[in-house]
Amino acid sequence: MPVPELSLVEERIVLLLAAGKSTCEIAAAVGFDDRTVDWHLAQAARKLGKASALHKRIQRAQRTPSSTPTEGDAR
C-alpha cells in the first residue's frame, strides 16, 4: 500500500516530533503557534492512517499540554 505524500511542512513537523521534540518546541522551530502545529500533525495523521505507529505518537503529542514547560525548558 503506498504511503500518502505529506506536504513539506507536515514532513518537517513529523520529523521534529519523531526526533522527540514537543509541540511547543516544534512551534518555535518552524515559526508557527502550537495550534497550527497541532493542525499539521492532524493532517499528517489523517494521511498516514490511524493504524500507524506515527499516528499513535501524534495522538500522544496532542494530548500533552504544549503550554506546560517541561524539565529543562527555559521559559
N, CA, C and O atoms as a DFTB+ gen file, in Angstrom:
300 C
 N C O
     1  1       0.855      -1.184       0.000
     2  2       0.000       0.000       0.000
     3  2       0.893       1.237       0.000
     4  3       1.757       1.358       0.868
     5  1       0.713       2.155      -0.941
     6  2       1.565       3.340      -0.993
     7  2       1.297       4.281       0.183
     8  3       0.171       4.402       0.665
     9  1       2.356       4.936       0.624
    10  2       2.234       5.903       1.706
    11  2       1.835       7.241       1.095
    12  3       2.466       7.694       0.139
    13  1       0.795       7.882       1.633
    14  2       0.384       9.172       1.089
    15  2       1.498      10.205       1.268
    16  3       2.251      10.164       2.241
    17  1       1.587      11.111       0.332
    18  2       2.628      12.119       0.386
    19  2       2.242      13.244       1.353
    20  3       1.147      13.801       1.284
    21  1       3.171      13.557       2.249
    22  2       2.968      14.665       3.171
    23  2       3.477      15.942       2.519
    24  3       4.374      15.906       1.677
    25  1       2.896      17.077       2.916
    26  2       3.431      18.351       2.452
    27  2       4.800      18.551       3.099
    28  3       5.143      17.856       4.055
    29  1       5.575      19.489       2.586
    30  2       6.895      19.754       3.162
    31  2       6.792      20.183       4.621
    32  3       7.612      19.780       5.446
    33  1       5.789      20.998       4.944
    34  2       5.600      21.447       6.323
    35  2       5.214      20.269       7.213
    36  3       5.766      20.107       8.301
    37  1       4.273      19.447       6.758
    38  2       3.871      18.274       7.530
    39  2       5.058      17.361       7.774
    40  3       5.248      16.863       8.884
    41  1       5.856      17.140       6.740
    42  2       7.018      16.268       6.871
    43  2       8.009      16.822       7.894
    44  3       8.518      16.083       8.737
    45  1       8.276      18.107       7.817
    46  2       9.218      18.710       8.764
    47  2       8.709      18.591      10.198
    48  3       9.470      18.254      11.104
    49  1       7.435      18.866      10.399
    50  2       6.852      18.792      11.740
    51  2       6.871      17.357      12.250
    52  3       7.202      17.119      13.412
    53  1       6.523      16.410      11.409
    54  2       6.531      15.000      11.802
    55  2       7.950      14.545      12.142
    56  3       8.148      13.804      13.105
    57  1       8.934      14.981      11.363
    58  2      10.321      14.610      11.652
    59  2      10.788      15.195      12.988
    60  3      11.506      14.538      13.741
    61  1      10.378      16.425      13.273
    62  2      10.728      17.018      14.571
    63  2      10.058      16.258      15.716
    64  3      10.665      16.040      16.764
    65  1       8.812      15.859      15.507
    66  2       8.113      15.058      16.512
    67  2       8.819      13.724      16.714
    68  3       9.002      13.274      17.846
    69  1       9.210      13.101      15.620
    70  2       9.907      11.814      15.696
    71  2      11.259      11.954      16.388
    72  3      11.758      10.994      16.975
    73  1      11.851      13.143      16.323
    74  2      13.131      13.401      16.988
    75  2      12.950      13.683      18.473
    76  3      13.922      13.928      19.188
    77  1      11.699      13.646      18.936
    78  2      11.441      13.801      20.361
    79  2      11.090      15.212      20.796
    80  3      11.023      15.492      21.993
    81  1      10.866      16.100      19.845
    82  2      10.514      17.485      20.186
    83  2       9.055      17.571      20.619
    84  3       8.202      16.837      20.120
    85  1       8.781      18.472      21.548
    86  2       7.404      18.712      21.990
    87  2       6.714      19.634      20.984
    88  3       7.365      20.242      20.135
    89  1       5.404      19.727      21.090
    90  2       4.650      20.620      20.216
    91  2       5.156      22.051      20.351
    92  3       5.290      22.764      19.356
    93  1       5.434      22.466      21.575
    94  2       5.932      23.817      21.831
    95  2       7.291      24.032      21.161
    96  3       7.526      25.075      20.550
    97  1       8.173      23.058      21.274
    98  2       9.492      23.153      20.646
    99  2       9.378      23.173      19.126
   100  3      10.100      23.911      18.455
   101  1       8.473      22.365      18.586
   102  2       8.267      22.334      17.141
   103  2       7.744      23.688      16.667
   104  3       8.207      24.219      15.658
   105  1       6.780      24.241      17.398
   106  2       6.215      25.541      17.029
   107  2       7.303      26.607      16.970
   108  3       7.329      27.419      16.045
   109  1       8.185      26.608      17.939
   110  2       9.281      27.585      17.954
   111  2      10.234      27.355      16.775
   112  3      10.725      28.310      16.173
   113  1      10.488      26.108      16.457
   114  2      11.441      25.784      15.378
   115  2      10.913      26.167      13.998
   116  3      11.683      26.585      13.133
   117  1       9.610      26.025      13.790
   118  2       9.056      26.303      12.459
   119  2       8.386      27.668      12.363
   120  3       7.977      28.083      11.279
   121  1       8.271      28.365      13.481
   122  2       7.704      29.708      13.461
   123  2       6.186      29.754      13.420
   124  3       5.604      30.738      12.962
   125  1       5.538      28.688      13.898
   126  2       4.077      28.640      13.972
   127  2       3.659      28.662      15.436
   128  3       4.486      28.472      16.328
   129  1       2.365      28.896      15.680
   130  2       1.891      28.721      17.042
   131  2       1.530      27.249      17.261
   132  3       1.458      26.470      16.311
   133  1       1.307      26.884      18.519
   134  2       1.052      25.480      18.876
   135  2      -0.159      24.906      18.147
   136  3      -0.138      23.752      17.720
   137  1      -1.207      25.702      18.004
   138  2      -2.430      25.209      17.347
   139  2      -2.183      24.892      15.882
   140  3      -2.759      23.944      15.350
   141  1      -1.337      25.670      15.224
   142  2      -1.026      25.405      13.814
   143  2      -0.225      24.117      13.690
   144  3      -0.450      23.330      12.771
   145  1       0.708      23.900      14.611
   146  2       1.470      22.645      14.628
   147  2       0.509      21.477      14.830
   148  3       0.601      20.467      14.132
   149  1      -0.409      21.611      15.779
   150  2      -1.399      20.555      16.016
   151  2      -2.214      20.270      14.759
   152  3      -2.501      19.113      14.454
   153  1      -2.588      21.319      14.031
   154  2      -3.368      21.139      12.805
   155  2      -2.561      20.352      11.773
   156  3      -3.084      19.425      11.154
   157  1      -1.294      20.713      11.586
   158  2      -0.449      19.996      10.625
   159  2      -0.245      18.539      11.059
   160  3      -0.217      17.640      10.218
   161  1      -0.103      18.306      12.360
   162  2       0.022      16.928      12.846
   163  2      -1.257      16.141      12.570
   164  3      -1.202      14.967      12.204
   165  1      -2.394      16.783      12.745
   166  2      -3.674      16.116      12.469
   167  2      -3.786      15.767      10.982
   168  3      -4.268      14.690      10.632
   169  1      -3.343      16.675      10.110
   170  2      -3.383      16.403       8.676
   171  2      -2.460      15.240       8.316
   172  3      -2.820      14.379       7.515
   173  1      -1.269      15.222       8.913
   174  2      -0.328      14.126       8.651
   175  2      -0.909      12.805       9.150
   176  3      -0.806      11.781       8.475
   177  1      -1.511      12.833      10.323
   178  2      -2.107      11.621      10.889
   179  2      -3.226      11.105       9.991
   180  3      -3.344       9.901       9.765
   181  1      -4.044      12.021       9.482
   182  2      -5.141      11.628       8.590
   183  2      -4.586      10.963       7.337
   184  3      -5.120       9.955       6.875
   185  1      -3.520      11.527       6.791
   186  2      -2.933      10.979       5.572
   187  2      -2.272       9.628       5.817
   188  3      -2.332       8.737       4.969
   189  1      -1.641       9.480       6.979
   190  2      -0.897       8.251       7.260
   191  2      -1.794       7.108       7.729
   192  3      -1.421       5.941       7.616
   193  1      -2.942       7.430       8.241
   194  2      -3.870       6.398       8.682
   195  2      -3.761       6.121      10.163
   196  3      -2.699       6.279      10.765
   197  1      -4.865       5.709      10.737
   198  2      -4.948       5.509      12.171
   199  2      -4.152       4.317      12.671
   200  3      -3.864       4.240      13.865
   201  1      -3.790       3.396      11.810
   202  2      -3.103       2.183      12.259
   203  2      -1.602       2.386      12.457
   204  3      -0.943       1.551      13.076
   205  1      -1.063       3.472      11.945
   206  2       0.387       3.630      12.001
   207  2       0.864       3.986      13.402
   208  3       0.148       4.623      14.175
   209  1       2.064       3.571      13.709
   210  2       2.683       3.906      14.992
   211  2       2.882       5.415      15.096
   212  3       2.790       5.980      16.185
   213  1       3.151       6.059      13.983
   214  2       3.334       7.503      13.990
   215  2       2.038       8.194      14.387
   216  3       2.058       9.175      15.130
   217  1       0.919       7.692      13.901
   218  2      -0.367       8.277      14.263
   219  2      -0.566       8.217      15.768
   220  3      -1.024       9.184      16.377
   221  1      -0.224       7.086      16.366
   222  2      -0.361       6.946      17.821
   223  2       0.541       7.936      18.555
   224  3       0.149       8.501      19.576
   225  1       1.750       8.144      18.031
   226  2       2.659       9.110      18.653
   227  2       2.129      10.534      18.507
   228  3       2.260      11.344      19.424
   229  1       1.532      10.837      17.360
   230  2       0.941      12.150      17.146
   231  2      -0.198      12.360      18.134
   232  3      -0.322      13.437      18.718
   233  1      -1.027      11.346      18.323
   234  2      -2.129      11.465      19.272
   235  2      -1.618      11.734      20.679
   236  3      -2.174      12.569      21.392
   237  1      -0.555      11.028      21.088
   238  2       0.026      11.270      22.418
   239  2       0.543      12.698      22.526
   240  3       0.364      13.344      23.558
   241  1       1.182      13.194      21.476
   242  2       1.721      14.558      21.491
   243  2       0.596      15.578      21.615
   244  3       0.748      16.599      22.286
   245  1      -0.518      15.304      20.977
   246  2      -1.638      16.245      21.021
   247  2      -2.333      16.224      22.379
   248  3      -2.963      17.212      22.756
   249  1      -2.235      15.135      23.114
   250  2      -2.827      15.071      24.446
   251  2      -1.947      15.744      25.486
   252  3      -2.431      16.111      26.557
   253  1      -0.656      15.914      25.190
   254  2       0.270      16.546      26.110
   255  2       0.086      18.051      26.033
   256  3       0.181      18.630      24.951
   257  1      -0.177      18.698      27.172
   258  2      -0.351      20.160      27.132
   259  2       0.926      20.835      26.653
   260  3       1.962      20.751      27.312
   261  1       0.852      21.503      25.508
   262  2       2.046      22.118      24.925
   263  2       2.423      23.411      25.623
   264  3       3.546      23.889      25.464
   265  1       1.513      23.988      26.392
   266  2       1.835      25.237      27.067
   267  2       2.526      25.007      28.401
   268  3       2.973      25.959      29.039
   269  1       2.618      23.742      28.833
   270  2       3.276      23.428      30.087
   271  2       4.748      23.187      29.827
   272  3       5.098      22.284      29.067
   273  1       5.630      23.983      30.449
   274  2       7.067      23.778      30.249
   275  2       7.509      22.418      30.784
   276  3       7.013      21.947      31.807
   277  1       8.440      21.803      30.082
   278  2       8.998      20.544      30.534
   279  2      10.272      20.804      31.302
   280  3      10.773      21.928      31.307
   281  1      10.810      19.776      31.957
   282  2      12.060      19.944      32.673
   283  2      13.123      20.440      31.705
   284  3      13.245      19.933      30.590
   285  1      13.885      21.424      32.134
   286  2      14.935      21.957      31.300
   287  2      14.454      22.977      30.293
   288  3      15.261      23.523      29.541
   289  1      13.155      23.252      30.258
   290  2      12.597      24.240      29.328
   291  2      12.877      25.615      29.901
   292  3      12.452      25.928      31.013
   293  1      13.575      26.420      29.163
   294  2      13.975      27.746      29.653
   295  2      12.953      28.806      29.298
   296  3      13.240      29.716      28.519
   297  1      11.778      28.695      29.857
   298  2      10.739      29.714      29.598
   299  2      10.783      30.758      30.655
   300  3       9.994      31.702      30.623
